[in-house]
């Protein structure tokens, strides 16, 4: 991204750095896709956790996301700036809940999450437009992750 597009972003600020996916949200093209891609290796590490711990990490990551996305968007002066991709991290991890790691399912989950995140069927589109702040940045991706998780679990059940 051009420097002027990143006004107010300080990568020395840990909250800002996390909000932009540790730099994965900074490419000019498809920052959400790059952010989701950066979440995959972290999902691999999460896949070793018990379901209970995985869910605890999801809840903590969501609440941290509400805060870091809020302060980063406020500092940048843009609600839901394209570079903010922590919401993609959490949405992808929600997609992959209860899925033992395999390259196949990691790719299918990636495709499903990107599909729902980009297409934004109702109520995702409504949440994206109507809910503000850090919660608003996160909630549409959380719901996209839930839709993707349901679709992925159906695929695993019928084809896994």
C-alpha positions as CSV (number, residue, x, y, z in Angstrom):
1,X,0.0,0.0,0.0
2,X,1.1,3.5,-0.6
3,X,2.5,5.3,2.4
4,X,-0.4,7.9,2.4
5,X,-2.9,5.1,2.6
6,X,-1.4,4.0,5.9
7,X,-1.6,7.4,7.6
8,X,-1.6,7.0,11.4
9,X,-0.5,3.3,11.3
10,X,2.5,2.7,13.6
11,X,4.0,-0.7,13.2
12,X,6.0,-0.1,16.4
13,X,2.7,-0.2,18.2
14,X,2.0,-3.8,19.0
15,X,-1.8,-3.4,18.7
16,X,-1.4,-1.8,15.2
17,X,1.0,-4.5,14.2
18,X,-1.4,-7.3,15.2
19,X,-4.3,-5.5,13.6
20,X,-2.6,-5.6,10.2
21,X,-1.8,-9.2,10.6
22,X,1.9,-8.7,11.4
23,X,2.2,-7.1,8.0
24,X,0.2,-9.6,6.0
25,X,-2.5,-6.9,5.4
26,X,-0.2,-4.4,3.8
27,X,-0.1,-5.6,0.2
28,X,-1.8,-3.3,-2.3
29,X,-3.9,-6.1,-3.8
30,X,-6.1,-8.6,-1.8
31,X,-5.0,-7.7,1.7
32,X,-7.8,-9.8,3.2
33,X,-6.7,-12.9,1.2
34,X,-3.1,-12.4,2.3
35,X,-4.3,-11.9,5.9
36,X,-6.3,-15.1,5.8
37,X,-3.3,-16.9,4.2
38,X,-1.1,-15.7,7.2
39,X,-3.7,-17.2,9.6
40,X,-3.2,-20.8,8.1
41,X,0.2,-21.6,9.8
42,X,-1.2,-20.3,13.1
43,X,-4.2,-22.5,12.6
44,X,-1.7,-25.4,12.2
45,X,-0.4,-24.6,15.7
46,X,-3.9,-24.2,17.1
47,X,-4.9,-27.6,15.8
48,X,-2.7,-29.2,18.4
49,X,-4.9,-27.7,21.2
50,X,-7.8,-29.5,22.8
51,X,-11.2,-28.2,21.6
52,X,-11.7,-26.3,24.9
53,X,-8.4,-24.5,24.6
54,X,-9.0,-23.8,20.9
55,X,-12.3,-22.1,21.8
56,X,-10.7,-20.1,24.7
57,X,-8.1,-18.9,22.2
58,X,-10.9,-17.9,19.8
59,X,-12.8,-16.0,22.4
60,X,-9.6,-14.2,23.6
61,X,-8.6,-13.5,20.0
62,X,-12.0,-12.0,19.3
63,X,-12.0,-9.7,22.3
64,X,-8.5,-8.6,21.7
65,X,-9.6,-8.0,18.1
66,X,-12.4,-5.8,19.1
67,X,-9.9,-3.6,20.9
68,X,-6.9,-3.6,18.4
69,X,-9.1,-3.1,15.4
70,X,-10.9,-0.2,17.1
71,X,-7.7,1.6,18.1
72,X,-6.0,0.9,14.8
73,X,-8.9,2.1,12.7
74,X,-9.3,5.2,14.9
75,X,-5.5,6.0,14.5
76,X,-5.8,5.5,10.7
77,X,-8.9,7.6,10.5
78,X,-10.7,4.9,8.4
79,X,-13.3,2.5,9.7
80,X,-12.3,-1.0,8.6
81,X,-9.3,0.0,6.6
82,X,-8.3,-2.7,4.1
83,X,-5.0,-3.3,5.9
84,X,-6.7,-4.4,9.1
85,X,-6.9,-8.2,8.8
86,X,-7.0,-9.5,12.4
87,X,-10.7,-10.1,11.7
88,X,-9.6,-12.5,8.9
89,X,-7.4,-14.3,11.2
90,X,-10.2,-14.9,13.7
91,X,-12.7,-15.7,11.0
92,X,-10.5,-18.3,9.5
93,X,-9.8,-19.9,12.9
94,X,-13.5,-20.1,13.5
95,X,-13.9,-21.8,10.1
96,X,-11.4,-24.4,11.2
97,X,-12.8,-25.2,14.6
98,X,-13.0,-29.0,15.2
99,X,-11.1,-29.7,12.0
100,X,-8.0,-31.8,12.4
101,X,-5.2,-30.3,10.4
102,X,-4.7,-31.5,6.9
103,X,-3.6,-29.5,3.8
104,X,-6.8,-30.5,2.0
105,X,-9.2,-29.2,4.7
106,X,-7.0,-26.1,5.4
107,X,-7.3,-25.2,1.7
108,X,-11.1,-25.9,1.6
109,X,-11.6,-23.9,4.7
110,X,-9.5,-21.0,3.2
111,X,-11.7,-21.0,0.1
112,X,-14.9,-21.2,2.0
113,X,-14.0,-18.4,4.4
114,X,-12.8,-16.1,1.5
115,X,-16.1,-17.0,-0.3
116,X,-18.3,-15.9,2.6
117,X,-16.1,-12.9,3.5
118,X,-16.1,-11.5,0.0
119,X,-19.7,-12.4,-1.0
120,X,-21.1,-11.3,2.3
121,X,-24.6,-12.9,2.2
122,X,-27.2,-11.7,4.6
123,X,-26.7,-11.1,7.6
124,X,-23.0,-10.6,7.0
125,X,-23.5,-7.7,4.6
126,X,-25.9,-6.0,7.0
127,X,-23.4,-6.3,9.9
128,X,-20.6,-5.0,7.7
129,X,-22.6,-1.9,6.9
130,X,-24.4,-1.2,10.1
131,X,-22.1,-2.1,13.0
132,X,-19.3,0.3,13.9
133,X,-16.1,0.3,15.9
134,X,-13.8,-2.6,16.5
135,X,-16.8,-4.9,17.1
136,X,-18.2,-3.9,13.7
137,X,-14.8,-4.7,12.0
138,X,-14.8,-8.1,13.6
139,X,-18.4,-9.3,13.7
140,X,-18.9,-9.7,9.9
141,X,-15.8,-11.9,9.7
142,X,-16.9,-13.9,12.8
143,X,-20.3,-14.6,11.2
144,X,-18.5,-15.4,7.9
145,X,-16.4,-17.8,9.9
146,X,-19.5,-19.5,11.4
147,X,-21.1,-19.9,8.0
148,X,-17.8,-21.3,6.6
149,X,-17.5,-23.7,9.6
150,X,-21.0,-25.0,9.0
151,X,-20.3,-25.6,5.3
152,X,-16.9,-27.2,6.1
153,X,-18.4,-29.5,8.7
154,X,-21.0,-30.6,6.1
155,X,-18.3,-31.3,3.5
156,X,-16.3,-33.3,6.0
157,X,-19.3,-35.2,7.1
158,X,-20.4,-36.1,3.6
159,X,-17.0,-36.3,1.8
160,X,-14.4,-36.6,4.6
